[in-house]
């Protein structure tokens, strides 16, 4: 039986035990992570936390939404023990009617056998890198373009440091890049990366790799968040950083230092061709996951949404 429970009813100790030991380990599904990126999140639970599904969302204009929070690449149904792909139709049917619009990035092990349960379904792509190998083995799978970009960054004689910078400063650089690319993201969501950086948790470690130009100005930054031996990367590159290919040097330095010390590098995406090409160039292996949409919105709201999109 699947139960819907509100945020205050979630047993976070049992929840995190399921996440930590799941064959489908996704670090951003820990309760303390979700508390930051989606305050007040709710859940669907089967059994004694044998299968769990976070419902991350918000309320706007009196309407409840489920949508993917920033800095979460996949969610969906997480099993405590199931290693193989499994169907989640019953979980989809159990999402409360109070949610009028539902958009979820499911995970690679989730299967919907009845497509009529959702209005739209397509597949996203993530990239992961096995970090259990030596650096020599991993770097053999670098593409020619990746090797060329690393050499280019080295020739530019970029200054490099692995000393931490403040969470606020790192976030500000990231937000500058987001706005430079004209990505629509509200500031309160953008600054949640600072909250993630500042959060103290025994399962989490922050690593900073920063590149400077000859004027001692930051041109590129790489934040690696290691959670339970899985690394997630967040980055920014300003115009000079992009031209100098600083990101390639920073990521290569991390891989060189942590090869054989952790299990996995999760690139956190991406479906954007240029980013996907870069991830694959470091030896990242593509992993497909389903993305679903269920629209229960009133007709007038859908009409307003369509008009808003056309006016942009």
C-alpha positions as CSV (number, residue, x, y, z in Angstrom):
1,X,0.0,0.0,0.0
2,X,1.3,3.5,-0.9
3,X,0.8,6.3,1.6
4,X,0.9,10.0,1.0
5,X,2.5,11.8,3.9
6,X,3.1,15.5,4.5
7,X,6.5,16.9,5.3
8,X,6.0,16.8,9.1
9,X,5.1,13.1,8.9
10,X,8.3,12.0,7.2
11,X,10.6,9.8,9.3
12,X,13.8,11.3,8.0
13,X,16.0,8.8,9.7
14,X,14.3,6.0,7.8
15,X,14.2,8.1,4.6
16,X,18.0,8.7,4.7
17,X,18.7,5.0,5.5
18,X,16.8,4.0,2.4
19,X,18.7,6.6,0.3
20,X,22.1,5.7,1.6
21,X,21.7,1.9,1.0
22,X,19.7,2.1,-2.2
23,X,21.1,0.5,-5.4
24,X,19.8,3.6,-7.1
25,X,21.8,6.0,-5.0
26,X,21.1,9.7,-5.8
27,X,22.8,12.0,-3.3
28,X,20.4,14.9,-3.9
29,X,17.5,12.8,-2.5
30,X,18.8,12.8,1.1
31,X,16.2,14.6,3.3
32,X,18.6,17.3,4.4
33,X,19.4,18.1,0.7
34,X,15.7,18.3,-0.2
35,X,15.0,20.5,2.8
36,X,17.1,23.1,1.2
37,X,16.2,22.9,-2.5
38,X,12.4,22.2,-1.8
39,X,11.3,23.3,1.6
40,X,8.2,21.6,2.8
41,X,8.5,18.7,0.3
42,X,6.1,15.8,0.8
43,X,6.3,12.1,-0.1
44,X,4.7,8.8,-1.2
45,X,5.9,5.8,0.8
46,X,5.3,2.1,0.3
47,X,5.8,-0.3,3.2
48,X,8.3,0.6,5.8
49,X,10.2,3.0,3.6
50,X,10.9,0.2,1.1
51,X,10.0,2.4,-1.8
52,X,10.0,6.2,-1.4
53,X,9.1,9.1,-3.8
54,X,9.6,12.8,-2.9
55,X,7.0,15.3,-4.0
56,X,8.9,18.5,-4.5
57,X,6.9,21.6,-5.4
58,X,5.3,24.8,-4.4
59,X,2.0,26.7,-4.3
60,X,1.4,29.6,-6.7
61,X,-1.8,31.6,-7.1
62,X,-3.6,29.1,-5.0
63,X,-2.5,26.2,-7.2
64,X,-0.2,23.3,-6.0
65,X,2.6,22.2,-8.3
66,X,5.1,19.3,-8.3
67,X,8.2,20.3,-10.2
68,X,11.9,19.5,-10.3
69,X,13.9,21.7,-7.8
70,X,17.1,23.4,-8.8
71,X,20.2,21.3,-8.2
72,X,18.3,18.0,-8.4
73,X,18.9,16.0,-11.5
74,X,16.7,13.0,-11.0
75,X,14.1,12.1,-8.4
76,X,11.2,9.6,-8.9
77,X,10.8,6.4,-6.9
78,X,13.8,5.2,-4.9
79,X,13.9,1.6,-3.9
80,X,15.6,0.3,-0.7
81,X,16.7,-2.9,-2.3
82,X,15.5,-3.3,-5.9
83,X,18.4,-3.3,-8.3
84,X,16.6,-3.7,-11.6
85,X,14.2,-1.4,-13.4
86,X,10.7,-1.5,-12.0
87,X,7.3,-0.1,-12.9
88,X,5.9,2.9,-10.9
89,X,2.4,3.2,-12.3
90,X,0.9,2.8,-8.9
91,X,3.0,5.7,-7.6
92,X,1.9,7.9,-10.4
93,X,-1.8,7.1,-9.6
94,X,-1.1,7.9,-5.9
95,X,0.0,11.5,-6.4
96,X,-2.7,13.5,-4.6
97,X,-5.4,15.3,-6.6
98,X,-4.4,18.5,-4.8
99,X,-1.5,18.8,-7.2
100,X,-2.8,20.4,-10.4
101,X,0.4,20.4,-12.4
102,X,3.1,17.7,-12.1
103,X,6.5,17.7,-13.8
104,X,9.0,15.1,-12.5
105,X,12.4,14.0,-13.6
106,X,12.2,10.3,-12.8
107,X,15.3,8.1,-12.3
108,X,16.9,5.6,-14.6
109,X,15.2,2.6,-12.9
110,X,11.7,3.9,-13.1
111,X,9.4,2.5,-15.8
112,X,5.8,3.6,-16.7
113,X,4.0,0.8,-18.4
114,X,0.8,2.7,-19.0
115,X,1.6,5.9,-20.9
116,X,-2.0,7.1,-20.6
117,X,-1.3,7.9,-16.9
118,X,0.7,11.0,-18.0
119,X,0.1,13.7,-20.6
120,X,3.7,13.9,-21.8
121,X,6.8,11.7,-21.5
122,X,10.2,12.1,-22.9
123,X,13.7,11.1,-21.9
124,X,16.6,13.2,-20.5
125,X,20.2,12.2,-20.4
126,X,22.7,12.4,-17.6
127,X,26.4,11.5,-17.7
128,X,28.3,9.6,-15.0
129,X,32.0,8.6,-14.7
130,X,33.3,5.6,-12.8
131,X,35.9,7.0,-10.4
132,X,37.1,3.6,-9.1
133,X,39.8,3.5,-11.7
134,X,43.2,5.1,-11.7
135,X,43.7,8.5,-13.3
136,X,45.8,6.9,-16.0
137,X,42.9,4.6,-16.9
138,X,40.2,7.3,-16.7
139,X,42.2,9.8,-18.8
140,X,42.7,7.3,-21.6
141,X,39.0,7.8,-22.3
142,X,39.4,11.6,-22.7
143,X,38.4,12.8,-26.2
144,X,41.0,14.5,-28.4
145,X,39.0,17.7,-27.9
146,X,39.2,17.5,-24.1
147,X,43.0,16.9,-24.2
148,X,43.4,19.8,-26.5
149,X,41.4,22.1,-24.2
150,X,43.4,21.1,-21.1
151,X,46.6,21.9,-22.9
152,X,45.3,25.2,-24.1
153,X,44.4,26.2,-20.5
154,X,47.9,25.2,-19.3
155,X,49.5,27.3,-22.0
156,X,47.5,30.3,-21.0
157,X,49.4,30.1,-17.6
158,X,46.2,30.5,-15.6
159,X,46.6,30.8,-11.9
160,X,45.0,28.0,-10.0
161,X,44.0,27.4,-6.4
162,X,42.0,24.8,-4.5
163,X,41.5,27.1,-1.5
164,X,37.8,27.5,-0.4
165,X,36.0,30.7,-1.3
166,X,32.9,31.8,0.6
167,X,29.6,30.3,-0.3
168,X,28.2,33.7,-1.0
169,X,31.1,34.7,-3.4
170,X,30.8,31.4,-5.3
171,X,27.1,31.8,-5.6
172,X,27.4,35.4,-6.9
173,X,29.8,34.2,-9.6
174,X,27.4,31.4,-10.5
175,X,24.4,33.8,-10.7
176,X,26.3,36.2,-12.9
177,X,26.9,33.4,-15.3
178,X,23.2,32.4,-15.2
179,X,22.1,35.9,-16.0
180,X,24.8,36.3,-18.7
181,X,23.3,33.2,-20.4
182,X,19.8,34.7,-20.0
183,X,18.6,31.7,-18.1
184,X,15.4,32.4,-16.3
185,X,15.9,31.6,-12.6
186,X,14.6,33.4,-9.6
187,X,17.3,34.6,-7.2
188,X,16.0,32.7,-4.2
189,X,16.5,29.5,-6.1
190,X,19.9,30.5,-7.4
191,X,21.2,31.3,-3.9
192,X,20.2,27.9,-2.6
193,X,23.6,26.7,-3.8
194,X,25.1,28.8,-1.0
195,X,22.8,27.1,1.5
196,X,24.0,23.7,0.2
197,X,27.6,24.8,0.5
198,X,27.2,26.0,4.0
199,X,25.3,23.0,5.3
200,X,27.4,21.0,7.7
201,X,26.7,17.2,7.3
202,X,29.0,14.3,8.0
203,X,28.1,12.8,4.6
204,X,29.1,15.9,2.6
205,X,32.4,17.4,1.6
206,X,33.0,20.6,-0.5
207,X,35.9,21.0,-2.8
208,X,36.7,24.3,-4.6
209,X,38.9,24.7,-7.7
210,X,39.2,28.2,-8.9
211,X,41.0,29.8,-11.9
212,X,42.4,33.4,-12.0
213,X,43.7,35.6,-14.7
214,X,46.9,37.6,-14.5
215,X,45.0,40.4,-12.9
216,X,44.0,38.0,-10.1
217,X,40.3,38.1,-11.1
218,X,38.3,34.9,-10.9
219,X,37.5,33.6,-14.4
220,X,36.2,30.1,-13.7
221,X,35.2,28.0,-10.7
222,X,34.4,24.4,-10.0
223,X,32.6,23.2,-6.9
224,X,32.7,19.5,-6.3
225,X,30.2,18.3,-3.7
226,X,31.1,14.8,-2.5
227,X,28.2,13.0,-0.8
228,X,28.7,9.4,0.3
229,X,31.5,8.8,-2.3
230,X,29.5,10.3,-5.1
231,X,30.7,13.6,-6.5
232,X,28.4,16.2,-8.1
233,X,29.9,19.2,-10.0
234,X,28.7,22.8,-10.2
235,X,30.6,25.3,-12.2
236,X,30.8,28.7,-13.7
237,X,32.9,30.3,-16.4
238,X,33.1,33.9,-17.4
239,X,33.9,35.0,-20.9
240,X,37.7,34.9,-20.3
241,X,37.3,31.5,-18.6
242,X,35.5,30.1,-21.6
243,X,38.1,31.4,-24.0
244,X,41.0,30.0,-21.9
245,X,39.2,26.6,-21.4
246,X,39.9,26.9,-17.7
247,X,37.0,24.5,-16.8
248,X,38.7,21.7,-18.5
249,X,41.9,22.2,-16.4
250,X,39.9,22.4,-13.2
251,X,37.9,19.3,-13.8
252,X,41.0,17.4,-14.8
253,X,42.7,18.4,-11.6
254,X,39.8,17.1,-9.6
255,X,39.8,13.8,-11.4
256,X,43.6,13.4,-11.0
257,X,43.3,14.0,-7.3
258,X,40.3,11.8,-6.5
259,X,40.6,9.0,-9.0
260,X,40.4,5.7,-7.0
261,X,39.2,7.5,-3.9
262,X,35.4,7.9,-4.6
263,X,32.9,5.8,-6.6
264,X,31.2,8.0,-9.1
265,X,31.3,11.5,-10.7
266,X,27.7,12.7,-11.5
267,X,27.8,15.4,-14.1
268,X,24.2,16.4,-13.2
269,X,23.2,16.4,-16.9
270,X,22.9,17.6,-19.5
271,X,20.5,17.7,-22.4
272,X,22.2,20.8,-23.8
273,X,24.4,19.5,-26.7
274,X,27.5,21.5,-25.9
275,X,27.5,20.5,-22.2
276,X,26.7,16.9,-23.1
277,X,29.6,16.9,-25.5
278,X,32.0,18.1,-22.8
279,X,30.8,15.6,-20.3
280,X,31.2,12.7,-22.8
281,X,34.6,14.1,-23.6
282,X,35.8,13.3,-20.1
283,X,34.6,9.7,-20.4
284,X,31.1,10.3,-19.0
285,X,28.7,7.5,-19.9
286,X,25.2,8.6,-20.9
287,X,22.3,7.4,-18.7
288,X,18.7,7.9,-19.8
289,X,15.8,8.8,-17.5
290,X,12.1,9.5,-18.0
291,X,10.6,13.0,-17.7
292,X,6.9,13.1,-17.2
293,X,4.2,15.8,-17.2
294,X,0.6,15.6,-15.9
295,X,-1.6,18.6,-16.5
296,X,-4.7,18.9,-14.3
297,X,-4.8,22.7,-14.5
298,X,-8.1,24.5,-15.1
299,X,-8.6,25.5,-18.8
300,X,-8.3,29.2,-18.1
301,X,-4.9,28.6,-16.4
302,X,-3.6,26.6,-19.4
303,X,-4.8,29.4,-21.7
304,X,-3.0,32.0,-19.6
305,X,0.2,29.8,-19.7
306,X,0.1,29.6,-23.5
307,X,-0.4,33.3,-23.9
308,X,2.5,34.0,-21.5
309,X,4.8,31.7,-23.5
310,X,3.9,33.4,-26.8
311,X,4.6,36.9,-25.4
312,X,8.2,36.0,-24.5
